Amino acid sequence: MTFDATDSVTLKIWDRSTLHHTLDSAVNELSARHNTTTCRIAVTCSGPNTFTLSVRGEGKVLATA
């Protein structure tokens, strides 16, 4: 999967059987492109079968264990 995006990408996923695989691939691609961990990638459902992935800003606090 390749895409050109600065801080976010929106995906329309019709096939529910590939939903998790497609989102995992997109999260990994976006995090690699921004040289950050996958936990900084936010995934939101932005419509029917539509998901927006975005890089969370530096100022946001991440949960730690």
N, CA, C and O atoms as a GROMACS GRO file, in nm:
protein
  260
    1MET      N    1   0.086  -0.117   0.000
    1MET     CA    2   0.000   0.000   0.000
    1MET      C    3   0.090   0.123   0.000
    1MET      O    4   0.180   0.135   0.083
    2THR      N    5   0.065   0.211  -0.092
    2THR     CA    6   0.139   0.337  -0.095
    2THR      C    7   0.040   0.450  -0.114
    2THR      O    8  -0.061   0.437  -0.184
    3PHE      N    9   0.070   0.561  -0.052
    3PHE     CA   10  -0.012   0.680  -0.068
    3PHE      C   11   0.071   0.801  -0.033
    3PHE      O   12   0.167   0.794   0.043
    4ASP      N   13   0.032   0.914  -0.090
    4ASP     CA   14   0.099   1.039  -0.059
    4ASP      C   15   0.013   1.115   0.039
    4ASP      O   16  -0.101   1.150   0.008
    5ALA      N   17   0.066   1.140   0.156
    5ALA     CA   18  -0.010   1.211   0.258
    5ALA      C   19   0.086   1.287   0.347
    5ALA      O   20   0.197   1.240   0.376
    6THR      N   21   0.044   1.402   0.390
    6THR     CA   22   0.128   1.477   0.482
    6THR      C   23   0.103   1.429   0.624
    6THR      O   24   0.193   1.373   0.687
    7ASP      N   25  -0.017   1.450   0.675
    7ASP     CA   26  -0.046   1.411   0.813
    7ASP      C   27  -0.164   1.316   0.826
    7ASP      O   28  -0.188   1.263   0.934
    8SER      N   29  -0.240   1.295   0.719
    8SER     CA   30  -0.356   1.207   0.730
    8SER      C   31  -0.391   1.145   0.595
    8SER      O   32  -0.348   1.191   0.490
    9VAL      N   33  -0.470   1.039   0.604
    9VAL     CA   34  -0.520   0.972   0.484
    9VAL      C   35  -0.659   0.917   0.517
    9VAL      O   36  -0.684   0.873   0.629
   10THR      N   37  -0.748   0.920   0.419
   10THR     CA   38  -0.882   0.868   0.435
   10THR      C   39  -0.899   0.747   0.343
   10THR      O   40  -0.867   0.754   0.225
   11LEU      N   41  -0.950   0.639   0.400
   11LEU     CA   42  -0.968   0.515   0.324
   11LEU      C   43  -1.114   0.474   0.324
   11LEU      O   44  -1.182   0.483   0.427
   12LYS      N   45  -1.163   0.428   0.211
   12LYS     CA   46  -1.296   0.369   0.200
   12LYS      C   47  -1.274   0.220   0.185
   12LYS      O   48  -1.217   0.176   0.085
   13ILE      N   49  -1.318   0.141   0.281
   13ILE     CA   50  -1.294  -0.003   0.283
   13ILE      C   51  -1.429  -0.074   0.270
   13ILE      O   52  -1.510  -0.072   0.363
   14TRP      N   53  -1.451  -0.135   0.156
   14TRP     CA   54  -1.579  -0.202   0.131
   14TRP      C   55  -1.580  -0.346   0.180
   14TRP      O   56  -1.684  -0.394   0.226
   15ASP      N   57  -1.469  -0.414   0.172
   15ASP     CA   58  -1.463  -0.556   0.207
   15ASP      C   59  -1.432  -0.571   0.356
   15ASP      O   60  -1.319  -0.548   0.398
   16ARG      N   61  -1.531  -0.609   0.433
   16ARG     CA   62  -1.514  -0.621   0.578
   16ARG      C   63  -1.410  -0.727   0.617
   16ARG      O   64  -1.349  -0.718   0.723
   17SER      N   65  -1.390  -0.827   0.531
   17SER     CA   66  -1.294  -0.933   0.564
   17SER      C   67  -1.150  -0.882   0.558
   17SER      O   68  -1.061  -0.946   0.614
   18THR      N   69  -1.126  -0.770   0.493
   18THR     CA   70  -0.990  -0.714   0.486
   18THR      C   71  -0.974  -0.589   0.571
   18THR      O   72  -0.870  -0.523   0.565
   19LEU      N   73  -1.075  -0.555   0.649
   19LEU     CA   74  -1.075  -0.432   0.727
   19LEU      C   75  -0.952  -0.420   0.817
   19LEU      O   76  -0.879  -0.322   0.809
   20HIS      N   77  -0.929  -0.520   0.902
   20HIS     CA   78  -0.818  -0.512   0.997
   20HIS      C   79  -0.682  -0.512   0.927
   20HIS      O   80  -0.592  -0.437   0.964
   21HIS      N   81  -0.669  -0.595   0.826
   21HIS     CA   82  -0.542  -0.601   0.752
   21HIS      C   83  -0.514  -0.468   0.682
   21HIS      O   84  -0.401  -0.419   0.684
   22THR      N   85  -0.615  -0.409   0.620
   22THR     CA   86  -0.599  -0.283   0.549
   22THR      C   87  -0.563  -0.169   0.644
   22THR      O   88  -0.473  -0.090   0.616
   23LEU      N   89  -0.632  -0.162   0.758
   23LEU     CA   90  -0.602  -0.057   0.856
   23LEU      C   91  -0.463  -0.076   0.917
   23LEU      O   92  -0.390   0.022   0.935
   24ASP      N   93  -0.426  -0.200   0.948
   24ASP     CA   94  -0.292  -0.225   1.002
   24ASP      C   95  -0.184  -0.183   0.903
   24ASP      O   96  -0.084  -0.121   0.941
   25SER      N   97  -0.203  -0.216   0.777
   25SER     CA   98  -0.106  -0.178   0.674
   25SER      C   99  -0.095  -0.028   0.662
   25SER      O  100   0.015   0.027   0.650
   26ALA      N  101  -0.209   0.041   0.664
   26ALA     CA  102  -0.209   0.186   0.651
   26ALA      C  103  -0.143   0.253   0.772
   26ALA      O  104  -0.069   0.350   0.756
   27VAL      N  105  -0.169   0.202   0.891
   27VAL     CA  106  -0.107   0.256   1.013
   27VAL      C  107   0.044   0.238   1.006
   27VAL      O  108   0.119   0.332   1.036
   28ASN      N  109   0.089   0.120   0.967
   28ASN     CA  110   0.234   0.096   0.956
   28ASN      C  111   0.298   0.185   0.851
   28ASN      O  112   0.407   0.238   0.873
   29GLU      N  113   0.233   0.203   0.737
   29GLU     CA  114   0.286   0.287   0.630
   29GLU      C  115   0.296   0.434   0.674
   29GLU      O  116   0.397   0.499   0.651
   30LEU      N  117   0.190   0.484   0.738
   30LEU     CA  118   0.189   0.624   0.782
   30LEU      C  119   0.292   0.648   0.893
   30LEU      O  120   0.359   0.751   0.894
   31SER      N  121   0.305   0.553   0.985
   31SER     CA  122   0.404   0.571   1.092
   31SER      C  123   0.546   0.564   1.037
   31SER      O  124   0.633   0.639   1.083
   32ALA      N  125   0.571   0.477   0.941
   32ALA     CA  126   0.704   0.469   0.880
   32ALA      C  127   0.735   0.597   0.803
   32ALA      O  128   0.847   0.647   0.807
   33ARG      N  129   0.637   0.649   0.733
   33ARG     CA  130   0.655   0.771   0.655
   33ARG      C  131   0.690   0.890   0.745
   33ARG      O  132   0.763   0.980   0.704
   34HIS      N  133   0.637   0.890   0.868
   34HIS     CA  134   0.662   0.999   0.962
   34HIS      C  135   0.767   0.964   1.066
   34HIS      O  136   0.792   1.041   1.158
   35ASN      N  137   0.827   0.847   1.051
   35ASN     CA  138   0.933   0.803   1.142
   35ASN      C  139   0.887   0.814   1.288
   35ASN      O  140   0.954   0.875   1.371
   36THR      N  141   0.774   0.754   1.317
   36THR     CA  142   0.718   0.757   1.451
   36THR      C  143   0.660   0.620   1.484
   36THR      O  144   0.654   0.533   1.398
   37THR      N  145   0.618   0.602   1.607
   37THR     CA  146   0.558   0.475   1.648
   37THR      C  147   0.413   0.468   1.602
   37THR      O  148   0.350   0.570   1.576
   38THR      N  149   0.363   0.348   1.592
   38THR     CA  150   0.224   0.329   1.548
   38THR      C  151   0.124   0.383   1.650
   38THR      O  152   0.010   0.412   1.614
   39CYS      N  153   0.164   0.397   1.776
   39CYS     CA  154   0.071   0.448   1.877
   39CYS      C  155   0.041   0.596   1.858
   39CYS      O  156  -0.053   0.649   1.918
   40ARG      N  157   0.119   0.666   1.773
   40ARG     CA  158   0.092   0.807   1.744
   40ARG      C  159  -0.004   0.823   1.627
   40ARG      O  160  -0.034   0.936   1.588
   41ILE      N  161  -0.051   0.712   1.568
   41ILE     CA  162  -0.143   0.718   1.456
   41ILE      C  163  -0.285   0.698   1.510
   41ILE      O  164  -0.316   0.596   1.570
   42ALA      N  165  -0.369   0.797   1.488
   42ALA     CA  166  -0.509   0.790   1.532
   42ALA      C  167  -0.594   0.740   1.417
   42ALA      O  168  -0.578   0.784   1.303
   43VAL      N  169  -0.685   0.647   1.446
   43VAL     CA  170  -0.778   0.594   1.347
   43VAL      C  171  -0.919   0.630   1.392
   43VAL      O  172  -0.960   0.595   1.503
   44THR      N  173  -0.992   0.700   1.306
   44THR     CA  174  -1.130   0.735   1.339
   44THR      C  175  -1.222   0.691   1.226
   44THR      O  176  -1.184   0.691   1.109
   45CYS      N  177  -1.341   0.653   1.264
   45CYS     CA  178  -1.442   0.618   1.165
   45CYS      C  179  -1.508   0.750   1.125
   45CYS      O  180  -1.575   0.814   1.206
   46SER      N  181  -1.489   0.788   0.999
   46SER     CA  182  -1.538   0.919   0.955
   46SER      C  183  -1.660   0.909   0.866
   46SER      O  184  -1.703   1.010   0.809
   47GLY      N  185  -1.717   0.792   0.852
   47GLY     CA  186  -1.837   0.772   0.772
   47GLY      C  187  -1.860   0.624   0.750
   47GLY      O  188  -1.784   0.542   0.801
   48PRO      N  189  -1.963   0.590   0.674
   48PRO     CA  190  -1.988   0.449   0.647
   48PRO      C  191  -1.872   0.388   0.567
   48PRO      O  192  -1.840   0.434   0.458
   49ASN      N  193  -1.809   0.286   0.623
   49ASN     CA  194  -1.696   0.218   0.560
   49ASN      C  195  -1.579   0.310   0.532
   49ASN      O  196  -1.494   0.277   0.449
   50THR      N  197  -1.572   0.425   0.598
   50THR     CA  198  -1.467   0.524   0.573
   50THR      C  199  -1.390   0.550   0.702
   50THR      O  200  -1.448   0.573   0.808
   51PHE      N  201  -1.258   0.544   0.691
   51PHE     CA  202  -1.171   0.562   0.807
   51PHE      C  203  -1.066   0.667   0.774
   51PHE      O  204  -1.011   0.669   0.664
   52THR      N  205  -1.038   0.753   0.871
   52THR     CA  206  -0.934   0.854   0.856
   52THR      C  207  -0.823   0.821   0.954
   52THR      O  208  -0.847   0.804   1.073
   53LEU      N  209  -0.700   0.814   0.902
   53LEU     CA  210  -0.582   0.790   0.983
   53LEU      C  211  -0.502   0.919   0.985
   53LEU      O  212  -0.481   0.980   0.880
   54SER      N  213  -0.458   0.960   1.103
   54SER     CA  214  -0.382   1.083   1.112
   54SER      C  215  -0.274   1.070   1.219
   54SER      O  216  -0.286   0.993   1.314
   55VAL      N  217  -0.168   1.149   1.199
   55VAL     CA  218  -0.058   1.151   1.296
   55VAL      C  219  -0.095   1.248   1.406
   55VAL      O  220  -0.124   1.365   1.380
   56ARG      N  221  -0.094   1.199   1.530
   56ARG     CA  222  -0.124   1.287   1.643
   56ARG      C  223  -0.009   1.381   1.666
   56ARG      O  224   0.107   1.344   1.647
   57GLY      N  225  -0.040   1.503   1.706
   57GLY     CA  226   0.060   1.606   1.727
   57GLY      C  227   0.152   1.579   1.843
   57GLY      O  228   0.122   1.498   1.930
   58GLU      N  229   0.264   1.647   1.843
   58GLU     CA  230   0.365   1.632   1.949
   58GLU      C  231   0.310   1.671   2.085
   58GLU      O  232   0.351   1.615   2.187
   59GLY      N  233   0.219   1.766   2.090
   59GLY     CA  234   0.169   1.819   2.216
   59GLY      C  235   0.075   1.726   2.289
   59GLY      O  236   0.049   1.745   2.408
   60LYS      N  237   0.022   1.626   2.220
   60LYS     CA  238  -0.073   1.535   2.285
   60LYS      C  239   0.000   1.430   2.368
   60LYS      O  240   0.102   1.374   2.325
   61VAL      N  241  -0.051   1.405   2.485
   61VAL     CA  242   0.012   1.311   2.577
   61VAL      C  243  -0.035   1.171   2.542
   61VAL      O  244  -0.154   1.146   2.524
   62LEU      N  245   0.059   1.080   2.534
   62LEU     CA  246   0.028   0.940   2.508
   62LEU      C  247   0.015   0.866   2.639
   62LEU      O  248   0.084   0.897   2.736
   63ALA      N  249  -0.073   0.768   2.642
   63ALA     CA  250  -0.088   0.684   2.762
   63ALA      C  251   0.036   0.598   2.779
   63ALA      O  252   0.090   0.546   2.682
   64THR      N  253   0.079   0.583   2.902
   64THR     CA  254   0.194   0.499   2.930
   64THR      C  255   0.152   0.392   3.031
   64THR      O  256   0.064   0.414   3.113
   65ALA      N  257   0.216   0.279   3.022
   65ALA     CA  258   0.183   0.169   3.114
   65ALA      C  259   0.271   0.173   3.236
   65ALA      O  260   0.259   0.088   3.324
   0.00000   0.00000   0.00000
